Amino acid sequence: MSFSKSTLKMAALGTALGLVFSTQIAAAKTVEITMHAMENTVEIDNKGTKYAGWTFDGKIPGPLVRVKVGDIVDFKLINDKDNKESHSMDFHAAQVDVLDEFSPVKPGETKHFKFKVKLPGAFLYHCGAMPMQQHIARGMYGMIIVDPKKYTKKFPKPDREYVIIQGQLFPNADDDKAMLEDKGWTNSLINGKVFHYDPVHDPDASIVLMSKPGERVRIFYGNANINQPIAAHPIAGIWDRVYPDGSPNNVLYGMQTYGIPTFGSAAMDIVSPADKPTNNAIVDHAMRAAMRGAITVLMNRPDADPTLGKGDKIQLQ
């Protein structure tokens, strides 16, 4: 049996493409993530005030998920059998079927799905079960950071990173109709607590963000409010760069305040003066939010804790 030259060329090309394709598949990293939907009591201020929260893994916000472009997320959501409500997972970084992967999970059941992360950025996730505003307001939200394959001059590697997710406190956890209309909320929550990192306005606060003078600090700021945008501003500083939705493909320079829409996000870099210790207050410049808890202190000093803003100390509890 003989083959023409064109047939042999096509066969060789097909083999080469097959090898390239299989290599790409093999290079994709699978990241296994399991979360528990929990209906549990949480602390919503630095005094330890209790609240009837609904959470992912027992805390507000849920666990920080971090992957790279091209990774495959292998996700399981376990709705604990002692729960009373159905819950679900909506990853803003996923491109899937809202009626399938994001469908509600009954108590005692598990949802398992996979998706490939194709775009870099800082994406929020949240429960999408109805009434959605109640599941979110009671604490079912978090962030998934999708890192680019490499850092660039436009998107440099920071010296430190911190995750801040702002939400709202509705003391009446059962009034989902008031939540929908933004009625009855009393405080802003930063990573689950009022004035979480602000000992200036709350003497019970025991944690602040830290960096050394001159370091590039990247703040991944997520908006988990029910309806309200955020005006993110670094008092006594300027955002050196802002990356809308945390994407290295989107860059703004020299921003005083950046608006973050509801369930949007931004990565924002601040570089403090290198010649002296300073402090910044990262606020939602909408005063109704700032003075109700949305203020975070960043201390820039030579003896800054070298572990903060690195490794597993990016989303501080």
C-alpha positions in Angstrom: 0.0 0.0 0.0 1.4 3.4 -1.0 0.5 7.0 0.2 0.9 10.3 -1.5 3.2 13.0 -0.2 0.3 15.2 0.7 -1.3 12.3 2.8 2.0 11.7 4.6 2.4 15.4 5.4 -1.2 15.6 6.8 -0.5 12.5 8.9 2.7 14.0 10.3 1.0 17.3 11.0 -1.9 15.4 12.8 0.6 13.5 14.9 2.5 16.7 15.8 -0.7 18.5 16.8 -1.8 15.5 18.8 1.5 15.6 20.7 1.2 19.3 21.4 -2.4 18.9 22.5 -1.6 16.0 24.8 1.4 18.0 26.3 -0.9 20.9 27.0 -3.4 18.6 28.7 -0.6 17.0 30.8 0.8 20.4 31.8 -2.6 21.6 33.2 -2.5 21.4 37.0 -5.6 20.1 38.8 -6.3 21.8 42.1 -8.7 20.0 44.4 -10.9 22.1 46.6 -13.5 21.0 49.1 -15.7 23.3 51.1 -18.5 22.7 53.6 -21.6 24.9 53.6 -22.2 25.6 57.3 -25.0 27.3 59.3 -23.0 28.3 62.3 -22.4 31.1 64.8 -19.6 33.6 63.9 -18.0 36.6 65.6 -18.8 39.8 63.7 -16.7 42.3 65.7 -13.5 42.5 67.8 -15.4 42.1 71.0 -16.7 38.7 70.0 -20.3 39.5 69.4 -22.1 36.4 68.0 -24.1 36.3 64.8 -26.1 33.5 63.2 -24.0 33.2 60.0 -24.2 31.0 57.0 -20.6 30.3 55.8 -18.2 28.3 53.7 -16.0 26.3 56.1 -17.3 28.2 59.2 -15.8 31.7 58.6 -16.6 35.0 56.9 -15.2 35.3 54.3 -14.8 31.7 53.1 -11.4 30.2 52.3 -9.1 32.0 49.9 -8.6 30.0 46.8 -5.5 30.7 44.7 -4.7 29.1 41.3 -2.9 29.9 38.1 -4.2 30.5 34.6 -4.7 27.1 32.9 -5.3 25.2 36.1 -8.3 22.9 36.5 -10.3 23.5 39.6 -11.8 20.2 40.9 -14.4 21.4 43.4 -16.7 19.7 45.9 -19.3 21.5 48.0 -20.6 19.5 50.9 -23.8 20.8 52.4 -23.6 19.5 56.0 -26.5 17.2 56.9 -27.4 19.3 60.0 -28.1 22.3 57.9 -31.7 23.4 57.2 -31.1 25.3 54.0 -30.0 24.4 50.5 -26.7 26.1 49.4 -24.7 26.4 46.3 -21.4 27.8 44.8 -21.1 30.5 42.2 -17.4 31.0 41.2 -17.1 34.2 39.2 -13.9 32.8 37.7 -15.8 29.8 36.1 -17.4 29.6 32.7 -19.9 26.8 33.1 -23.7 26.2 33.2 -25.6 28.1 35.8 -28.3 25.5 35.9 -25.9 22.6 36.4 -22.7 23.4 38.3 -24.2 26.3 40.2 -27.5 24.6 41.2 -28.5 24.3 44.8 -27.4 21.4 47.0 -29.7 20.0 49.7 -28.6 19.3 53.3 -26.6 16.1 53.4 -25.8 16.2 49.7 -22.6 17.1 47.7 -22.0 19.0 44.5 -19.0 18.1 42.4 -17.8 19.9 39.3 -14.7 21.0 37.5 -13.7 24.0 35.5 -10.6 25.4 33.8 -9.5 28.9 34.8 -8.8 30.8 31.6 -8.4 34.4 32.7 -6.3 36.0 35.4 -7.8 38.2 38.1 -9.3 38.4 41.5 -12.8 36.9 41.3 -15.4 36.6 44.0 -17.4 33.5 44.8 -20.7 33.3 46.7 -23.7 31.1 47.4 -26.4 31.5 44.7 -29.2 29.7 46.5 -32.4 31.7 47.0 -33.0 34.1 48.5 -29.5 35.0 47.3 -29.2 38.3 49.1 -29.8 36.4 52.4 -27.1 33.8 51.8 -24.6 36.5 50.9 -25.5 38.8 53.7 -25.1 36.1 56.3 -21.6 35.4 55.1 -21.4 33.0 52.1 -18.8 34.7 50.0 -15.0 34.7 49.4 -12.4 35.2 46.8 -10.5 33.1 44.2 -7.3 34.7 42.8 -6.2 33.5 39.4 -2.5 34.4 39.0 -1.0 35.0 35.5 1.6 32.5 34.3 4.3 35.1 35.0 4.7 38.6 36.4 5.6 41.5 34.0 6.8 45.1 34.1 3.2 46.2 33.9 2.1 43.7 36.6 5.2 43.4 38.9 5.5 40.9 41.7 4.5 42.7 44.9 6.4 42.6 48.2 3.3 41.8 50.1 -0.4 41.0 49.4 -3.6 41.3 51.4 -7.1 40.3 50.7 -9.9 42.6 51.9 -13.6 41.7 51.3 -16.2 44.2 52.4 -19.7 43.1 53.3 -22.6 44.4 55.3 -24.1 43.4 58.7 -27.8 42.9 58.9 -28.6 42.2 62.5 -31.9 40.6 61.6 -30.5 37.6 59.8 -34.0 36.4 58.9 -35.3 39.5 57.1 -34.3 38.7 53.5 -36.8 41.3 52.2 -35.0 44.1 54.1 -31.7 42.9 52.8 -32.9 43.1 49.3 -33.8 46.8 49.8 -30.6 47.6 51.8 -32.7 48.3 54.9 -31.7 47.5 58.4 -28.0 47.1 57.9 -25.9 48.7 60.7 -22.3 48.1 60.0 -19.7 47.4 57.3 -17.7 44.2 57.7 -14.1 43.9 56.6 -13.2 40.2 56.3 -16.2 39.4 58.5 -15.7 42.0 61.3 -16.5 45.6 62.1 -13.2 47.7 62.1 -11.4 44.4 61.8 -7.9 45.9 61.4 -8.5 49.3 62.9 -7.3 49.9 66.5 -7.7 53.7 65.9 -11.5 53.5 65.9 -11.8 50.2 67.8 -9.5 49.6 70.8 -10.4 46.0 70.7 -8.8 45.5 67.3 -5.6 43.5 67.6 -4.6 43.1 64.0 -3.3 45.6 61.4 -1.8 45.2 57.9 2.0 45.7 57.8 4.8 46.4 55.4 8.2 47.9 55.4 8.8 51.5 54.1 9.0 51.5 50.3 7.5 48.1 49.8 4.9 47.5 47.1 1.7 46.2 48.8 -1.0 44.7 46.6 -4.5 44.9 48.1 -7.1 42.5 46.5 -10.3 44.3 47.4 -13.6 42.6 46.9 -17.1 44.0 47.2 -19.6 41.6 48.8 -22.2 44.3 49.6 -25.7 43.5 48.6 -26.3 46.6 46.5 -23.7 49.2 47.3 -20.5 50.1 45.4 -17.3 50.8 47.2 -15.0 53.9 46.8 -11.6 52.4 47.7 -9.2 55.1 48.9 -5.8 54.9 50.7 -5.8 57.9 53.1 -2.3 59.5 53.2 -1.4 57.6 50.0 -2.2 57.2 46.3 -2.8 53.9 44.5 0.3 53.5 42.4 -1.5 51.1 40.1 -5.1 49.8 40.0 -6.0 46.6 38.2 -9.8 46.4 37.7 -11.0 42.9 38.5 -7.4 42.1 39.5 -6.4 41.5 35.9 -2.9 42.3 34.7 -4.5 43.2 31.4 -6.3 46.2 32.9 -4.0 48.8 34.5 -4.6 52.4 35.7 -1.9 54.6 37.2 -2.0 57.2 40.0 -5.5 56.8 41.3 -6.8 58.5 44.4 -10.0 56.6 44.7 -11.3 53.6 42.7 -14.9 52.5 42.4 -15.6 48.8 42.9 -19.1 47.6 41.8 -21.2 45.1 43.8 -19.5 41.8 43.6 -16.6 43.2 41.5 -13.0 43.5 42.7 -9.7 45.2 42.1 -6.1 44.7 42.8 -4.6 48.0 44.0 -0.9 48.7 44.6 0.3 51.1 47.2 4.0 52.0 47.7 4.8 53.9 50.9 7.7 56.4 51.2 11.0 54.5 51.6 12.7 57.1 53.8 10.5 57.1 56.9 7.8 55.1 58.7 4.2 56.0 57.7 0.7 54.8 58.1 -2.2 54.5 55.7 -5.9 54.0 56.3 -7.6 52.0 53.5 -11.2 53.1 53.5 -14.5 52.9 51.6 -14.7 56.7 51.2 -18.5 56.5 51.3 -18.8 57.8 54.9 -21.8 55.6 55.7 -19.6 52.6 55.2 -16.3 53.9 56.6 -17.7 55.1 59.9 -19.6 51.9 60.3 -16.5 49.7 60.1 -14.9 49.9 56.6 -11.5 51.3 57.7 -8.3 49.2 57.6 -4.9 50.4 58.9 -1.7 49.7 57.0 1.4 50.4 59.1 4.7 50.9 57.2 7.6 50.5 59.5 11.1 48.9 59.5 10.2 46.3 62.1 7.1 45.1 60.3 6.3 41.4 60.8 8.1 39.7 58.0 5.4 37.0 57.7 2.4 39.2 57.2 1.2 39.6 53.6 2.9 36.5 52.5 2.1 32.8 52.2 -1.0 31.9 54.2 -1.1 35.3 55.9 -2.7 37.2 53.1 -6.3 36.9 54.2 -6.0 37.6 57.9 -8.5 36.3 60.5 
